[in-house]
Amino acid sequence: MQLISSQIAGYMERSSWIRKMFEEGIALKKQFGEDAVCDFSLGNPDLPPPPAIKEGLLELAEQADKPFFMGYMPNFGYPDVREKLAAEVSREQGVPVTADCLVITCGAAGALNSFFRAVLEPGDEVMTPAPFFVEYGFYCENHGARLVTVPAKPLTFQLDLEAMDKAITDKTRVVMLNSPNNPSGAVYDKGSLEALAAILEKHNAKRERPIYILADEPYRFLAFDGVDVPSLLPIYKYTVVCSSFSKNLSMAGERIGYALVNPALEDKATLVGAVTLTNRILGFVNAPALAQKLMAHALGSGVDISIYDNRRKAMAEVLDYAGYEYTMPKGAFYFFPKAPGGDDVKFCAALQEEKILAVPGSGFGYPGFFRLSFSVEDKIIPRSKQGFAAALAKFK
Amino acid sequence: MQLISSQIAGYMERSSWIRKMFEEGIALKKQFGEDAVCDFSLGNPDLPPPPAIKEGLLELAEQADKPFFMGYMPNFGYPDVREKLAAEVSREQGVPVTADCLVITCGAAGALNSFFRAVLEPGDEVMTPAPFFVEYGFYCENHGARLVTVPAKPLTFQLDLEAMDKAITDKTRVVMLNSPNNPSGAVYDKGSLEALAAILEKHNAKRERPIYILADEPYRFLAFDGVDVPSLLPIYKYTVVCSSFSKNLSMAGERIGYALVNPALEDKATLVGAVTLTNRILGFVNAPALAQKLMAHALGSGVDISIYDNRRKAMAEVLDYAGYEYTMPKGAFYFFPKAPGGDDVKFCAALQEEKILAVPGSGFGYPGFFRLSFSVEDKIIPRSKQGFAAALAKFK
């Protein structure tokens, strides 16, 4: 008997190689011990939450015997949390944002899906530069749309504007940007974003349905070397920003984020209303009550970014020593070096022989490269030096 | 410019009358004061969470400075929480349930959507008896399927098995049951469920894709007069149970629930794996970390059911005094009386004139009736006596 749908059966079959790699990594750790394996495969923020989280939990405990302590609230979130978030987001974006532009969501993933459900018609296309977060494809297909990818320019991973312009069709509804980028670490500069906005405005002039820019920005807080992460809000009217507190407050498993509709959009109430509705009907209903309250309490604090920066430098040292070709990441916590020999899956298997776990670029729609997360304990990075050198030596 | 999809624009237009009623209710409260209005329109559990929640929060605060305190966990939930939940669910269902049958979800709404995404093909049909929770229709359409409703028998609101049998087509993939029922308060008896199972097995014998029973059971704990809420697990192999801790632990806004695949299903790993995947790719990713831990801590405790039972009896007294026609609810916290005069929307407007808020049965696919929630402060119920009598008098 057929228990599941044909599409989901296909997904499960196609993702089996990732699961296999993951299971091999676990087996390695079991065989040689956790400490013998250098695991750079996961984007799970390892820094503890800021002290405000503990304080917040103690304050919440004081109210936990009251009716409606965790009861329903408006689907867009607690009004007071929304107000506080608006103030913080105004600061981050450098643009005044009012509470009525915000829907508090179950993480950025919840925000992305609620936005897609609100704006996509079946058959629509969502364009994104590759490499990209593999879940984007699923998020589009959830709503009957299709992800169209346009390779970013190697090795800087900046936008290929000409190629993006050419790839726009009547079906293009959203251009999705993730800057700082997972997995490449690229931060798109202001000039490129302005040029992209001009391209989209040219297309919009001929359409009834505007092309949105969806800015997925969970790593906005994590930029290095003083680099600017330009806000898209003043650059392009049809901008929606999604973000989460997974990384900056180490709340990845708690599922708290938001969708922000550009305050400059005249009819923003329609879009905010639609995302509030889709957030409800997709089954999120609302962002978790406690997560909302804790986030509001901890806003403005955050994990210590210098720790990530030091790891970035240590990782660069290791890769330089071993002789890898890469671009220094400007943001997020990933390196995306070139795979020696060109076959990223084969090369990650060679790394695994050296007890180093990495993710092939194929998993991000960009073969020939591989991703290393430096969201790992400090000591793991220098320990990987000889392993990286030995793996590379096999492909010379 | 068209900011949102045509389907969502249609939803927003169609739901405007509910919003209008809701806004009129708020206006009434503003005009006459909260205490002057008897609001029976909401299903927001008003009892405080059990003391275990406060204890749980204090314990969590002690661990809040540790890395990964709220980090990612497996998409099906924390393994230890899953184990504890399996023990509790085994007790509730009277059937041994192992942890590998469970996916912890963002409330029952998250479980329903993840299950639908896992099993539905575009064009499929989901059958449910009316009256039904209005969100069901959206949940089906999220995944390209269609809700088909079969009226339950008035006034008992038991299943009309003959009509259900006739309404099954090649496209029917799920029969969705909600017992104890929102809004009718009906609890389906074992004989009916066994007869339904026999009907579905008859159809399955001719099909490659089995028809599931999806049992949506957030009110399982809330049955009165010692009535049995039969488990579907021993009755029908293709049963999936969804539930939440919204009502029994007063965690409605915290979004925590589960999907349970029948342990008797030979290939249950495929379905559990698919729901784990869809829970991830729909953007839930996983149930909120803190909610999982709090739920595990509070399992086995629960709100005081006798409070609801006393309110039920008080509400029955009011309706008897005023002379309404209704069936005494056997579970959940709703009455679903006949609307005097037959027009439920018109009658709810008449109630509103008496400062009583109720929801027309049309909102549940069952015109001619109206829903009253008795999840309200005790004192509100007797206060509504004269208002109910006065509204009814207008239709005599």
Contacts between the chains, C-beta under 8 A, distances in Angstrom:
chain1	res1	chain2	res2	distance
A	1	B	204	7.7
A	1	B	208	6.6
A	1	B	209	6.9
A	1	B	210	4.9
A	2	B	208	5.5
A	2	B	209	4.7
A	2	B	210	7.8
A	3	B	119	7.1
A	3	B	210	7.4
A	3	B	265	7.8
A	3	B	267	6.1
A	3	B	270	5.3
A	3	B	271	4.9
A	3	B	274	7.4
A	4	B	118	5.4
A	4	B	119	5.7
A	4	B	270	6.3
A	4	B	271	6.3
A	4	B	274	4.3
A	5	B	117	7.9
A	5	B	118	6.7
A	5	B	119	5.8
A	5	B	120	6.0
A	5	B	121	5.2
A	6	B	121	6.7
A	7	B	121	7.9
A	8	B	117	7.1
A	8	B	118	5.4
A	8	B	119	7.9
A	8	B	274	5.1
A	8	B	277	6.6
A	8	B	278	6.5
A	9	B	274	7.8
A	11	B	277	6.3
A	11	B	281	7.5
A	12	B	273	6.5
A	12	B	274	6.6
A	12	B	277	6.3
A	15	B	277	7.7
A	42	B	72	7.9
A	44	B	68	7.0
A	44	B	71	5.2
A	44	B	72	4.8
A	45	B	71	6.7
A	46	B	67	4.9
A	46	B	68	6.6
A	46	B	71	7.5
A	47	B	67	6.4
A	48	B	64	8.0
A	48	B	65	5.1
A	48	B	66	5.8
A	48	B	67	5.0
A	48	B	69	6.6
A	49	B	64	6.1
A	49	B	65	7.2
A	49	B	69	5.9
A	49	B	70	6.4
A	51	B	65	7.0
A	53	B	64	5.0
A	53	B	69	7.7
A	53	B	70	7.8
A	54	B	61	5.3
A	54	B	64	3.9
A	54	B	65	5.9
A	57	B	57	5.6
A	57	B	58	7.9
A	57	B	60	5.6
A	57	B	61	3.9
A	57	B	64	5.6
A	58	B	57	7.9
A	58	B	58	7.4
A	58	B	61	5.0
A	60	B	57	5.6
A	61	B	54	5.4
A	61	B	57	3.9
A	61	B	58	5.0
A	61	B	61	6.7
A	64	B	48	8.0
A	64	B	49	6.1
A	64	B	53	5.0
A	64	B	54	3.9
A	64	B	57	5.6
A	65	B	48	5.1
A	65	B	49	7.3
A	65	B	51	7.0
A	65	B	54	5.9
A	66	B	48	5.8
A	67	B	46	4.9
A	67	B	47	6.4
A	67	B	48	5.0
A	67	B	250	7.5
A	68	B	44	6.9
A	68	B	46	6.6
A	68	B	250	8.0
A	69	B	48	6.6
A	69	B	49	5.9
A	69	B	53	7.7
A	69	B	250	7.3
A	70	B	49	6.4
A	70	B	53	7.8
A	70	B	250	6.4
A	70	B	251	4.8
A	70	B	252	6.8
A	70	B	253	5.1
A	70	B	254	4.3
A	71	B	44	5.1
A	71	B	45	6.7
A	71	B	46	7.5
A	71	B	250	6.9
A	71	B	252	5.4
A	71	B	253	5.2
A	72	B	42	7.8
A	72	B	44	4.8
A	72	B	252	5.0
A	72	B	253	5.0
A	73	B	253	5.5
A	106	B	106	6.2
A	106	B	255	7.2
A	106	B	283	6.8
A	106	B	284	6.3
A	106	B	285	7.8
A	106	B	288	7.7
A	107	B	283	7.2
A	107	B	285	6.2
A	109	B	283	3.7
A	109	B	284	7.6
A	109	B	285	5.4
A	110	B	283	4.7
A	110	B	284	7.2
A	111	B	283	8.0
A	112	B	283	6.3
A	113	B	282	6.2
A	113	B	283	3.7
A	114	B	283	7.8
A	117	B	5	7.9
A	117	B	8	7.1
A	117	B	142	7.1
A	118	B	4	5.4
A	118	B	5	6.7
A	118	B	8	5.4
A	119	B	3	7.1
A	119	B	4	5.7
A	119	B	5	5.8
A	119	B	8	7.9
A	120	B	5	6.0
A	121	B	5	5.2
A	121	B	6	6.7
A	121	B	7	7.8
A	135	B	280	7.8
A	135	B	281	6.4
A	138	B	281	3.8
A	139	B	281	7.1
A	139	B	283	6.6
A	142	B	117	7.1
A	142	B	281	6.7
A	142	B	282	6.1
A	142	B	283	7.9
A	144	B	144	6.9
A	204	B	1	7.6
A	208	B	1	6.6
A	208	B	2	5.4
A	209	B	1	6.9
A	209	B	2	4.7
A	210	B	1	4.9
A	210	B	2	7.8
A	210	B	3	7.4
A	250	B	67	7.5
A	250	B	68	8.0
A	250	B	69	7.3
A	250	B	70	6.4
A	250	B	71	6.9
A	251	B	70	4.8
A	251	B	289	7.9
A	252	B	70	6.8
A	252	B	71	5.4
A	252	B	72	5.0
A	253	B	70	5.1
A	253	B	71	5.2
A	253	B	72	5.1
A	253	B	73	5.5
A	253	B	286	6.1
A	253	B	288	7.5
A	253	B	289	3.7
A	254	B	70	4.4
A	254	B	288	5.3
A	254	B	289	4.8
A	254	B	290	6.0
A	255	B	106	7.3
A	255	B	284	7.2
A	255	B	285	6.2
A	255	B	286	7.1
A	255	B	287	7.9
A	255	B	288	5.1
A	255	B	289	7.9
A	256	B	288	8.0
A	265	B	3	7.8
A	267	B	3	6.1
A	270	B	3	5.3
A	270	B	4	6.3
A	271	B	3	4.9
A	271	B	4	6.3
A	273	B	12	6.5
A	274	B	3	7.4
A	274	B	4	4.3
A	274	B	8	5.1
A	274	B	9	7.8
A	274	B	12	6.6
A	277	B	8	6.6
A	277	B	11	6.3
A	277	B	12	6.2
A	277	B	15	7.7
A	278	B	8	6.5
A	280	B	135	7.8
A	281	B	11	7.5
A	281	B	135	6.5
A	281	B	138	3.8
A	281	B	139	7.2
A	281	B	142	6.7
A	282	B	113	6.2
A	282	B	142	6.1
A	282	B	282	6.9
A	282	B	283	7.6
A	283	B	106	6.8
A	283	B	107	7.1
A	283	B	109	3.7
A	283	B	110	4.7
A	283	B	111	8.0
A	283	B	112	6.3
A	283	B	113	3.7
A	283	B	114	7.8
A	283	B	139	6.6
A	283	B	142	7.9
A	283	B	282	7.6
A	283	B	284	7.6
A	284	B	106	6.3
A	284	B	109	7.6
A	284	B	110	7.2
A	284	B	255	7.2
A	284	B	283	7.6
A	284	B	284	7.2
A	285	B	106	7.8
A	285	B	107	6.2
A	285	B	109	5.4
A	285	B	255	6.2
A	286	B	253	6.1
A	286	B	255	7.1
A	287	B	255	7.9
A	288	B	106	7.7
A	288	B	253	7.5
A	288	B	254	5.3
A	288	B	255	5.1
A	288	B	256	8.0
A	288	B	288	4.1
A	288	B	290	7.6
A	288	B	291	5.9
A	289	B	251	7.9
A	289	B	253	3.7
A	289	B	254	4.8
A	289	B	255	7.9
A	290	B	254	6.1
A	290	B	288	7.5
A	290	B	290	5.4
A	290	B	291	7.0
A	290	B	294	7.9
A	291	B	288	5.9
A	291	B	290	7.0
A	294	B	290	7.9
